[in-house]
Amino acid sequence: MAKFIKHNKPREKKIGITVKKCERCGRFGAHIKSYGLNLCRHCFREIAEEIGFKKYS
């Protein structure tokens, strides 16, 4: 059994959608990493004005 675990243990993903994760809610899709935000678009819309972004339209 030890040999099986040694050669078949799960590895960390290096590429793909599951690498980036929202730091606020944990969602994987619709990720915004610009300016080091690491938020999904849903969380960004909720807290954008609080963190200093302005809505022009």
N, CA, C and O atoms as a Tripos MOL2 file, in Angstrom:
@<TRIPOS>MOLECULE
protein
  228   227    57     0     0
PROTEIN
NO_CHARGES

@<TRIPOS>ATOM
      1 N           0.8210   -1.2000    0.0000 N.3       1 MET1
      2 CA          0.0000    0.0000    0.0000 C.3       1 MET1
      3 C           0.8620    1.2610    0.0000 C.2       1 MET1
      4 O           0.4980    2.2560   -0.6260 O.2       1 MET1
      5 N           1.9860    1.2320    0.6860 N.am      2 ALA2
      6 CA          2.8630    2.4050    0.7540 C.3       2 ALA2
      7 C           3.3970    2.7630   -0.6310 C.2       2 ALA2
      8 O           3.5350    3.9390   -0.9660 O.2       2 ALA2
      9 N           3.6950    1.7440   -1.4300 N.am      3 LYS3
     10 CA          4.1970    1.9860   -2.7790 C.3       3 LYS3
     11 C           3.1230    2.6530   -3.6440 C.2       3 LYS3
     12 O           3.4320    3.5280   -4.4540 O.2       3 LYS3
     13 N           1.8750    2.2450   -3.4730 N.am      4 PHE4
     14 CA          0.7690    2.8470   -4.2210 C.3       4 PHE4
     15 C           0.6240    4.3220   -3.8670 C.2       4 PHE4
     16 O           0.4930    5.1630   -4.7560 O.2       4 PHE4
     17 N           0.6470    4.6430   -2.5740 N.am      5 ILE5
     18 CA          0.5030    6.0320   -2.1290 C.3       5 ILE5
     19 C           1.6790    6.8730   -2.6070 C.2       5 ILE5
     20 O           1.5050    8.0290   -2.9940 O.2       5 ILE5
     21 N           2.8790    6.2900   -2.5810 N.am      6 LYS6
     22 CA          4.0820    7.0200   -2.9990 C.3       6 LYS6
     23 C           3.9830    7.4670   -4.4570 C.2       6 LYS6
     24 O           4.3500    8.5950   -4.7860 O.2       6 LYS6
     25 N           3.4980    6.6000   -5.3200 N.am      7 HIS7
     26 CA          3.4810    6.8980   -6.7500 C.3       7 HIS7
     27 C           2.1590    7.4700   -7.2520 C.2       7 HIS7
     28 O           2.0890    7.9130   -8.3990 O.2       7 HIS7
     29 N           1.1110    7.4750   -6.4350 N.am      8 ASN8
     30 CA         -0.2000    7.9410   -6.8830 C.3       8 ASN8
     31 C          -0.7930    9.0300   -6.0040 C.2       8 ASN8
     32 O          -2.0080    9.2280   -6.0150 O.2       8 ASN8
     33 N           0.0250    9.7350   -5.2490 N.am      9 LYS9
     34 CA         -0.5020   10.8040   -4.3980 C.3       9 LYS9
     35 C          -0.9330   11.9920   -5.2520 C.2       9 LYS9
     36 O          -0.3240   12.2520   -6.2890 O.2       9 LYS9
     37 N          -1.9540   12.7060   -4.8430 N.am     10 PRO10
     38 CA         -2.4120   13.8600   -5.6200 C.3      10 PRO10
     39 C          -1.3690   14.9740   -5.6110 C.2      10 PRO10
     40 O          -0.7850   15.2870   -4.5740 O.2      10 PRO10
     41 N          -1.1490   15.5600   -6.7720 N.am     11 ARG11
     42 CA         -0.1830   16.6480   -6.9000 C.3      11 ARG11
     43 C          -0.9040   17.9780   -6.9970 C.2      11 ARG11
     44 O          -2.0760   18.0360   -7.3720 O.2      11 ARG11
     45 N          -0.1990   19.0440   -6.6570 N.am     12 GLU12
     46 CA         -0.7740   20.3800   -6.8010 C.3      12 GLU12
     47 C          -0.8760   20.7320   -8.2770 C.2      12 GLU12
     48 O           0.0220   20.4340   -9.0650 O.2      12 GLU12
     49 N          -1.9740   21.3660   -8.6350 N.am     13 LYS13
     50 CA         -2.1570   21.7860  -10.0190 C.3      13 LYS13
     51 C          -1.3180   23.0140  -10.3080 C.2      13 LYS13
     52 O          -1.1990   23.9050   -9.4670 O.2      13 LYS13
     53 N          -0.7340   23.0620  -11.5010 N.am     14 LYS14
     54 CA          0.0800   24.2010  -11.9010 C.3      14 LYS14
     55 C          -0.6450   25.0870  -12.9050 C.2      14 LYS14
     56 O          -0.3840   26.2870  -12.9930 O.2      14 LYS14
     57 N          -1.5650   24.4780  -13.6670 N.am     15 ILE15
     58 CA         -2.3190   25.2340  -14.6640 C.3      15 ILE15
     59 C          -3.7920   24.8490  -14.5670 C.2      15 ILE15
     60 O          -4.1380   23.8190  -13.9900 O.2      15 ILE15
     61 N          -4.6500   25.6870  -15.1360 N.am     16 GLY16
     62 CA         -6.0660   25.3680  -15.1690 C.3      16 GLY16
     63 C          -6.8960   26.3080  -14.3180 C.2      16 GLY16
     64 O          -6.3670   27.2010  -13.6560 O.2      16 GLY16
     65 N          -8.1980   26.0970  -14.3440 N.am     17 ILE17
     66 CA         -9.1270   27.0030  -13.6710 C.3      17 ILE17
     67 C          -9.0730   26.8510  -12.1490 C.2      17 ILE17
     68 O          -9.3650   27.8060  -11.4310 O.2      17 ILE17
     69 N          -8.7070   25.6760  -11.6480 N.am     18 THR18
     70 CA         -8.7260   25.4620  -10.1990 C.3      18 THR18
     71 C          -7.4810   25.9680   -9.4890 C.2      18 THR18
     72 O          -7.3860   25.8490   -8.2670 O.2      18 THR18
     73 N          -6.5350   26.5220  -10.2120 N.am     19 VAL19
     74 CA         -5.3320   27.0620   -9.5740 C.3      19 VAL19
     75 C          -5.6610   28.3720   -8.8690 C.2      19 VAL19
     76 O          -5.2030   28.6170   -7.7520 O.2      19 VAL19
     77 N          -6.4610   29.2160   -9.5300 N.am     20 LYS20
     78 CA         -6.8140   30.5190   -8.9600 C.3      20 LYS20
     79 C          -8.1240   30.4080   -8.1950 C.2      20 LYS20
     80 O          -9.1000   29.8480   -8.6940 O.2      20 LYS20
     81 N          -8.1380   30.9380   -6.9960 N.am     21 LYS21
     82 CA         -9.2990   30.8190   -6.1340 C.3      21 LYS21
     83 C          -9.5870   32.1840   -5.5140 C.2      21 LYS21
     84 O          -8.6610   32.9040   -5.1410 O.2      21 LYS21
     85 N         -10.8540   32.5390   -5.4040 N.am     22 CYS22
     86 CA        -11.2440   33.7960   -4.7730 C.3      22 CYS22
     87 C         -10.8790   33.7410   -3.2940 C.2      22 CYS22
     88 O         -11.2050   32.7750   -2.6050 O.2      22 CYS22
     89 N         -10.2050   34.7750   -2.8110 N.am     23 GLU23
     90 CA         -9.7870   34.7950   -1.4100 C.3      23 GLU23
     91 C         -10.9470   35.0960   -0.4650 C.2      23 GLU23
     92 O         -10.8510   34.8440    0.7360 O.2      23 GLU23
     93 N         -12.0230   35.6260   -0.9940 N.am     24 ARG24
     94 CA        -13.1580   36.0060   -0.1440 C.3      24 ARG24
     95 C         -14.1790   34.8820   -0.0030 C.2      24 ARG24
     96 O         -14.6120   34.5690    1.1060 O.2      24 ARG24
     97 N         -14.5690   34.2690   -1.1350 N.am     25 CYS25
     98 CA        -15.6250   33.2490   -1.0680 C.3      25 CYS25
     99 C         -15.1640   31.8530   -1.4870 C.2      25 CYS25
    100 O         -15.8640   30.8750   -1.2230 O.2      25 CYS25
    101 N         -14.0030   31.7390   -2.1310 N.am     26 GLY26
    102 CA        -13.4960   30.4310   -2.5270 C.3      26 GLY26
    103 C         -13.9310   29.9620   -3.8960 C.2      26 GLY26
    104 O         -13.6450   28.8230   -4.2670 O.2      26 GLY26
    105 N         -14.6120   30.7950   -4.6600 N.am     27 ARG27
    106 CA        -15.0850   30.4320   -5.9940 C.3      27 ARG27
    107 C         -13.8890   30.3470   -6.9530 C.2      27 ARG27
    108 O         -12.9160   31.0850   -6.8000 O.2      27 ARG27
    109 N         -13.9640   29.4570   -7.9270 N.am     28 PHE28
    110 CA        -12.8670   29.2720   -8.8690 C.3      28 PHE28
    111 C         -13.0350   30.0840  -10.1510 C.2      28 PHE28
    112 O         -12.0440   30.5640  -10.7010 O.2      28 PHE28
    113 N         -14.2730   30.2520  -10.6420 N.am     29 GLY29
    114 CA        -14.4840   30.9030  -11.9230 C.3      29 GLY29
    115 C         -14.5060   32.4100  -11.8400 C.2      29 GLY29
    116 O         -14.6520   32.9710  -10.7530 O.2      29 GLY29
    117 N         -14.3620   33.0780  -12.9770 N.am     30 ALA30
    118 CA        -14.4700   34.5380  -13.1110 C.3      30 ALA30
    119 C         -13.5200   35.2490  -12.1630 C.2      30 ALA30
    120 O         -13.9400   36.0830  -11.3600 O.2      30 ALA30
    121 N         -12.2520   34.9220  -12.2570 N.am     31 HIS31
    122 CA        -11.2420   35.3920  -11.3090 C.3      31 HIS31
    123 C         -10.5820   36.6790  -11.8030 C.2      31 HIS31
    124 O         -10.2100   36.7750  -12.9720 O.2      31 HIS31
    125 N         -10.4360   37.6720  -10.9160 N.am     32 ILE32
    126 CA         -9.7490   38.9300  -11.2220 C.3      32 ILE32
    127 C          -8.4790   38.9730  -10.3860 C.2      32 ILE32
    128 O          -8.5330   39.1060   -9.1640 O.2      32 ILE32
    129 N          -7.3270   38.8600  -11.0570 N.am     33 LYS33
    130 CA         -6.0760   38.9050  -10.3030 C.3      33 LYS33
    131 C          -5.2930   40.1890  -10.5530 C.2      33 LYS33
    132 O          -4.1760   40.3360  -10.0560 O.2      33 LYS33
    133 N          -5.8600   41.1150  -11.3110 N.am     34 SER34
    134 CA         -5.2070   42.3920  -11.5520 C.3      34 SER34
    135 C          -5.0120   43.1360  -10.2440 C.2      34 SER34
    136 O          -5.8540   43.0640   -9.3500 O.2      34 SER34
    137 N          -3.9250   43.8360  -10.1350 N.am     35 TYR35
    138 CA         -3.5690   44.6100   -8.9330 C.3      35 TYR35
    139 C          -3.4470   43.7310   -7.6940 C.2      35 TYR35
    140 O          -3.4890   44.2390   -6.5730 O.2      35 TYR35
    141 N          -3.2980   42.4260   -7.8760 N.am     36 GLY36
    142 CA         -3.1720   41.5190   -6.7370 C.3      36 GLY36
    143 C          -4.4540   41.3350   -5.9540 C.2      36 GLY36
    144 O          -4.4100   41.0280   -4.7630 O.2      36 GLY36
    145 N          -5.6180   41.5190   -6.6120 N.am     37 LEU37
    146 CA         -6.8980   41.4150   -5.9060 C.3      37 LEU37
    147 C          -7.2460   39.9780   -5.5330 C.2      37 LEU37
    148 O          -7.6480   39.7080   -4.4010 O.2      37 LEU37
    149 N          -7.0940   39.0560   -6.4830 N.am     38 ASN38
    150 CA         -7.4510   37.6470   -6.2830 C.3      38 ASN38
    151 C          -8.8780   37.4740   -5.7800 C.2      38 ASN38
    152 O          -9.1260   36.7860   -4.7900 O.2      38 ASN38
    153 N          -9.8140   38.1140   -6.4830 N.am     39 LEU39
    154 CA        -11.2340   38.0190   -6.1600 C.3      39 LEU39
    155 C         -11.9940   37.5240   -7.3840 C.2      39 LEU39
    156 O         -11.5370   37.6870   -8.5160 O.2      39 LEU39
    157 N         -13.1530   36.9200   -7.1550 N.am     40 CYS40
    158 CA        -14.0310   36.6050   -8.2740 C.3      40 CYS40
    159 C         -14.8020   37.8800   -8.6210 C.2      40 CYS40
    160 O         -14.8080   38.8330   -7.8420 O.2      40 CYS40
    161 N         -15.4370   37.8960   -9.7640 N.am     41 ARG41
    162 CA        -16.1130   39.1210  -10.2040 C.3      41 ARG41
    163 C         -17.2900   39.4750   -9.3040 C.2      41 ARG41
    164 O         -17.6290   40.6500   -9.1620 O.2      41 ARG41
    165 N         -17.9100   38.4800   -8.7010 N.am     42 HIS42
    166 CA        -19.0510   38.7220   -7.8240 C.3      42 HIS42
    167 C         -18.6160   39.4680   -6.5640 C.2      42 HIS42
    168 O         -19.2430   40.4500   -6.1660 O.2      42 HIS42
    169 N         -17.5540   38.9990   -5.9490 N.am     43 CYS43
    170 CA        -17.0460   39.6570   -4.7410 C.3      43 CYS43
    171 C         -16.4930   41.0360   -5.0770 C.2      43 CYS43
    172 O         -16.6390   41.9740   -4.2940 O.2      43 CYS43
    173 N         -15.8590   41.1580   -6.2430 N.am     44 PHE44
    174 CA        -15.3100   42.4550   -6.6320 C.3      44 PHE44
    175 C         -16.4100   43.4980   -6.7590 C.2      44 PHE44
    176 O         -16.2410   44.6320   -6.3120 O.2      44 PHE44
    177 N         -17.5320   43.1280   -7.3620 N.am     45 ARG45
    178 CA        -18.6310   44.0810   -7.5140 C.3      45 ARG45
    179 C         -19.2010   44.5040   -6.1650 C.2      45 ARG45
    180 O         -19.6520   45.6390   -6.0110 O.2      45 ARG45
    181 N         -19.1850   43.6090   -5.2000 N.am     46 GLU46
    182 CA        -19.7190   43.9260   -3.8770 C.3      46 GLU46
    183 C         -18.8310   44.8960   -3.1030 C.2      46 GLU46
    184 O         -19.3380   45.7640   -2.3920 O.2      46 GLU46
    185 N         -17.5100   44.7600   -3.2320 N.am     47 ILE47
    186 CA        -16.6150   45.5590   -2.3900 C.3      47 ILE47
    187 C         -15.7490   46.5470   -3.1650 C.2      47 ILE47
    188 O         -14.8050   47.1030   -2.6030 O.2      47 ILE47
    189 N         -16.0480   46.7760   -4.4410 N.am     48 ALA48
    190 CA        -15.2020   47.6340   -5.2760 C.3      48 ALA48
    191 C         -15.0870   49.0540   -4.7270 C.2      48 ALA48
    192 O         -13.9850   49.5980   -4.6690 O.2      48 ALA48
    193 N         -16.1820   49.6560   -4.3320 N.am     49 GLU49
    194 CA        -16.1340   51.0310   -3.8270 C.3      49 GLU49
    195 C         -15.4290   51.1050   -2.4740 C.2      49 GLU49
    196 O         -14.7850   52.1100   -2.1720 O.2      49 GLU49
    197 N         -15.5400   50.0740   -1.6680 N.am     50 GLU50
    198 CA        -14.8750   50.0560   -0.3590 C.3      50 GLU50
    199 C         -13.3590   50.0370   -0.4900 C.2      50 GLU50
    200 O         -12.6540   50.5970    0.3510 O.2      50 GLU50
    201 N         -12.8460   49.3880   -1.5550 N.am     51 ILE51
    202 CA        -11.3980   49.2920   -1.7100 C.3      51 ILE51
    203 C         -10.8420   50.3720   -2.6280 C.2      51 ILE51
    204 O          -9.6560   50.3480   -2.9570 O.2      51 ILE51
    205 N         -11.6780   51.3160   -3.0450 N.am     52 GLY52
    206 CA        -11.1850   52.4940   -3.7420 C.3      52 GLY52
    207 C         -11.4660   52.6010   -5.2220 C.2      52 GLY52
    208 O         -10.9940   53.5460   -5.8550 O.2      52 GLY52
    209 N         -12.2100   51.6820   -5.8060 N.am     53 PHE53
    210 CA        -12.5630   51.7780   -7.2170 C.3      53 PHE53
    211 C         -13.8170   52.6310   -7.3590 C.2      53 PHE53
    212 O         -14.6980   52.6080   -6.5000 O.2      53 PHE53
    213 N         -13.8860   53.3860   -8.4550 N.am     54 LYS54
    214 CA        -15.0370   54.2570   -8.6920 C.3      54 LYS54
    215 C         -15.8480   53.7380   -9.8600 C.2      54 LYS54
    216 O         -15.2930   53.1970  -10.8160 O.2      54 LYS54
    217 N         -17.1520   53.8990   -9.7880 N.am     55 LYS55
    218 CA        -18.0530   53.5040  -10.8610 C.3      55 LYS55
    219 C         -18.4210   54.7560  -11.6370 C.2      55 LYS55
    220 O         -18.9940   55.6900  -11.0750 O.2      55 LYS55
    221 N         -18.0970   54.7830  -12.9200 N.am     56 TYR56
    222 CA        -18.3090   55.9800  -13.7200 C.3      56 TYR56
    223 C         -19.6080   55.9820  -14.5060 C.2      56 TYR56
    224 O         -20.0810   57.0550  -14.8810 O.2      56 TYR56
    225 N         -20.2010   54.8330  -14.7690 N.am     57 SER57
    226 CA        -21.4370   54.8250  -15.5570 C.3      57 SER57
    227 C         -22.5790   54.1960  -14.8110 C.2      57 SER57
    228 O         -23.6890   54.1120  -15.3370 O.2      57 SER57
@<TRIPOS>BOND
     1     1     2 1
     2     2     3 1
     3     3     4 2
     4     3     5 am
     5     5     6 1
     6     6     7 1
     7     7     8 2
     8     7     9 am
     9     9    10 1
    10    10    11 1
    11    11    12 2
    12    11    13 am
    13    13    14 1
    14    14    15 1
    15    15    16 2
    16    15    17 am
    17    17    18 1
    18    18    19 1
    19    19    20 2
    20    19    21 am
    21    21    22 1
    22    22    23 1
    23    23    24 2
    24    23    25 am
    25    25    26 1
    26    26    27 1
    27    27    28 2
    28    27    29 am
    29    29    30 1
    30    30    31 1
    31    31    32 2
    32    31    33 am
    33    33    34 1
    34    34    35 1
    35    35    36 2
    36    35    37 am
    37    37    38 1
    38    38    39 1
    39    39    40 2
    40    39    41 am
    41    41    42 1
    42    42    43 1
    43    43    44 2
    44    43    45 am
    45    45    46 1
    46    46    47 1
    47    47    48 2
    48    47    49 am
    49    49    50 1
    50    50    51 1
    51    51    52 2
    52    51    53 am
    53    53    54 1
    54    54    55 1
    55    55    56 2
    56    55    57 am
    57    57    58 1
    58    58    59 1
    59    59    60 2
    60    59    61 am
    61    61    62 1
    62    62    63 1
    63    63    64 2
    64    63    65 am
    65    65    66 1
    66    66    67 1
    67    67    68 2
    68    67    69 am
    69    69    70 1
    70    70    71 1
    71    71    72 2
    72    71    73 am
    73    73    74 1
    74    74    75 1
    75    75    76 2
    76    75    77 am
    77    77    78 1
    78    78    79 1
    79    79    80 2
    80    79    81 am
    81    81    82 1
    82    82    83 1
    83    83    84 2
    84    83    85 am
    85    85    86 1
    86    86    87 1
    87    87    88 2
    88    87    89 am
    89    89    90 1
    90    90    91 1
    91    91    92 2
    92    91    93 am
    93    93    94 1
    94    94    95 1
    95    95    96 2
    96    95    97 am
    97    97    98 1
    98    98    99 1
    99    99   100 2
   100    99   101 am
   101   101   102 1
   102   102   103 1
   103   103   104 2
   104   103   105 am
   105   105   106 1
   106   106   107 1
   107   107   108 2
   108   107   109 am
   109   109   110 1
   110   110   111 1
   111   111   112 2
   112   111   113 am
   113   113   114 1
   114   114   115 1
   115   115   116 2
   116   115   117 am
   117   117   118 1
   118   118   119 1
   119   119   120 2
   120   119   121 am
   121   121   122 1
   122   122   123 1
   123   123   124 2
   124   123   125 am
   125   125   126 1
   126   126   127 1
   127   127   128 2
   128   127   129 am
   129   129   130 1
   130   130   131 1
   131   131   132 2
   132   131   133 am
   133   133   134 1
   134   134   135 1
   135   135   136 2
   136   135   137 am
   137   137   138 1
   138   138   139 1
   139   139   140 2
   140   139   141 am
   141   141   142 1
   142   142   143 1
   143   143   144 2
   144   143   145 am
   145   145   146 1
   146   146   147 1
   147   147   148 2
   148   147   149 am
   149   149   150 1
   150   150   151 1
   151   151   152 2
   152   151   153 am
   153   153   154 1
   154   154   155 1
   155   155   156 2
   156   155   157 am
   157   157   158 1
   158   158   159 1
   159   159   160 2
   160   159   161 am
   161   161   162 1
   162   162   163 1
   163   163   164 2
   164   163   165 am
   165   165   166 1
   166   166   167 1
   167   167   168 2
   168   167   169 am
   169   169   170 1
   170   170   171 1
   171   171   172 2
   172   171   173 am
   173   173   174 1
   174   174   175 1
   175   175   176 2
   176   175   177 am
   177   177   178 1
   178   178   179 1
   179   179   180 2
   180   179   181 am
   181   181   182 1
   182   182   183 1
   183   183   184 2
   184   183   185 am
   185   185   186 1
   186   186   187 1
   187   187   188 2
   188   187   189 am
   189   189   190 1
   190   190   191 1
   191   191   192 2
   192   191   193 am
   193   193   194 1
   194   194   195 1
   195   195   196 2
   196   195   197 am
   197   197   198 1
   198   198   199 1
   199   199   200 2
   200   199   201 am
   201   201   202 1
   202   202   203 1
   203   203   204 2
   204   203   205 am
   205   205   206 1
   206   206   207 1
   207   207   208 2
   208   207   209 am
   209   209   210 1
   210   210   211 1
   211   211   212 2
   212   211   213 am
   213   213   214 1
   214   214   215 1
   215   215   216 2
   216   215   217 am
   217   217   218 1
   218   218   219 1
   219   219   220 2
   220   219   221 am
   221   221   222 1
   222   222   223 1
   223   223   224 2
   224   223   225 am
   225   225   226 1
   226   226   227 1
   227   227   228 2
@<TRIPOS>SUBSTRUCTURE
     1 MET1         2 RESIDUE 1 A MET
     2 ALA2         6 RESIDUE 1 A ALA
     3 LYS3        10 RESIDUE 1 A LYS
     4 PHE4        14 RESIDUE 1 A PHE
     5 ILE5        18 RESIDUE 1 A ILE
     6 LYS6        22 RESIDUE 1 A LYS
     7 HIS7        26 RESIDUE 1 A HIS
     8 ASN8        30 RESIDUE 1 A ASN
     9 LYS9        34 RESIDUE 1 A LYS
    10 PRO10       38 RESIDUE 1 A PRO
    11 ARG11       42 RESIDUE 1 A ARG
    12 GLU12       46 RESIDUE 1 A GLU
    13 LYS13       50 RESIDUE 1 A LYS
    14 LYS14       54 RESIDUE 1 A LYS
    15 ILE15       58 RESIDUE 1 A ILE
    16 GLY16       62 RESIDUE 1 A GLY
    17 ILE17       66 RESIDUE 1 A ILE
    18 THR18       70 RESIDUE 1 A THR
    19 VAL19       74 RESIDUE 1 A VAL
    20 LYS20       78 RESIDUE 1 A LYS
    21 LYS21       82 RESIDUE 1 A LYS
    22 CYS22       86 RESIDUE 1 A CYS
    23 GLU23       90 RESIDUE 1 A GLU
    24 ARG24       94 RESIDUE 1 A ARG
    25 CYS25       98 RESIDUE 1 A CYS
    26 GLY26      102 RESIDUE 1 A GLY
    27 ARG27      106 RESIDUE 1 A ARG
    28 PHE28      110 RESIDUE 1 A PHE
    29 GLY29      114 RESIDUE 1 A GLY
    30 ALA30      118 RESIDUE 1 A ALA
    31 HIS31      122 RESIDUE 1 A HIS
    32 ILE32      126 RESIDUE 1 A ILE
    33 LYS33      130 RESIDUE 1 A LYS
    34 SER34      134 RESIDUE 1 A SER
    35 TYR35      138 RESIDUE 1 A TYR
    36 GLY36      142 RESIDUE 1 A GLY
    37 LEU37      146 RESIDUE 1 A LEU
    38 ASN38      150 RESIDUE 1 A ASN
    39 LEU39      154 RESIDUE 1 A LEU
    40 CYS40      158 RESIDUE 1 A CYS
    41 ARG41      162 RESIDUE 1 A ARG
    42 HIS42      166 RESIDUE 1 A HIS
    43 CYS43      170 RESIDUE 1 A CYS
    44 PHE44      174 RESIDUE 1 A PHE
    45 ARG45      178 RESIDUE 1 A ARG
    46 GLU46      182 RESIDUE 1 A GLU
    47 ILE47      186 RESIDUE 1 A ILE
    48 ALA48      190 RESIDUE 1 A ALA
    49 GLU49      194 RESIDUE 1 A GLU
    50 GLU50      198 RESIDUE 1 A GLU
    51 ILE51      202 RESIDUE 1 A ILE
    52 GLY52      206 RESIDUE 1 A GLY
    53 PHE53      210 RESIDUE 1 A PHE
    54 LYS54      214 RESIDUE 1 A LYS
    55 LYS55      218 RESIDUE 1 A LYS
    56 TYR56      222 RESIDUE 1 A TYR
    57 SER57      226 RESIDUE 1 A SER
